[in-house]
Amino acid sequence: MATQATPEHHARVAALTFAGVYPHYVAKVEKKGRSEAELLEVIQWLTGYNKADLDRHIAAKSTFQTFFDEANLNANAHLITGTICGYKIQDLDNELTRAALPSLIPRAKDFM
């Protein structure tokens, strides 16, 4: 059974920077036999950002709060499911945490 995320957990996710997490996304997808280009395609699908937008957020060290506040989330983002660190994405009641959890990236390609 999944653990319920706490307000403190949501606050920690919101404070993470996209620049700090992006290299971990790259490492995770490459470990799974995917490329950084595919990762970018998925992030662009999920957020509506183009490469220049992503580079701007990386350079600005935007928090996930800012990154996702400024994003135009794909209408099908709610269809992404999975479990990461004991949290079922589809059961999270915090939109930011649901969008930001790393397991979105490899699974989101299924919804494109």
N, C-alpha and C positions, 0 to 999 in steps of 0.2 A: 504494500500500500504506500502511496506517495505521501511525503511529508508536506504539510501546509507551509507555504512561505510566510515569513513574518514581515511586519512593516520594516523592521531593521534590515532584513534581507533585501527588500525592495529598494530601500534607501542606498544600500551598498551598491546594488546594480546600477541605480541612477547615477551614482558618483563615479563609476568606472569611466575611463576615457576610451573612445573608439581607437585612438592611436595605440593605447596600451594593450588592447585586446586583439587588434587586427593581426599581429604576428602569430598569435595563438590560433586564430581562425585559419591562417595560411598553413601552419604546421598540421593542424587537425585534418584539413581536406587533403593535403599532400600525403599524409599517413594513410588515408583511405583511398589513395590512388587517383585523386582528382587534382586539378591544376588551379593555380591562382586566378587564371582567366575565368574558370568556371565559378570560382568563389565570387569574383567581381560581378559576373552575370547574375548570380543569385541575389547578392546584396542590392544590385540595381533593380532587379525584379521586386524585391521586398520593399525597398525604400523609395524608389523613383529617382535616386541619385545617379548622376553620370560620373565618369572617372574624375573629372575636375572637381565635382562636389565632394567626392570621397577624399581626394587629395587635400581639399580645403579643410575638411573636418579633422584629418590626420594632422595637418600643420597647426591647426588651432587647438589641438588636444581637446576637442569637444567631448563633453561628458555624454554618456548614453542618453541622459535626459534631454540635452540639447539636440543631439543627433536624431533622436526619434521624434522630438517635438517638431523639428523642421522637415521631417520626412513626409512623403505622401505614400503611406503604407498601401500596399497592394490590397485590393478588395478581397482576395482569396487568402490573405495571410492567416485568417482565423482557422483555415483548414489544416494548418501544420500541427502535427501531433508528435509526441515522443516523450521520453523521460531523460532528464539530465540531473545528476546529483540528487536523485530521489524525488524530483519535482516533475509532475506530469504537466507538460506545457498547456495542454488543452484545459486543465483544471485551474490554472492560475487566474486569479481575479484581477491582477495588475497588468494592464496592457503593455507597459514599458518592459517589465520583467519578461513577459511572454515573448515580446519581439526580440529582446536582447540575448536571451539564453543561447549559448553556442550551438546547441543541437539543432537550432533552426537552420543553420547554414547548409549542412549536408542534406537534410530532409526537404528543404524548401524547393529544391530542384524538381521534386516529384509533382509539384503543383503548378509549374510554369507552363 
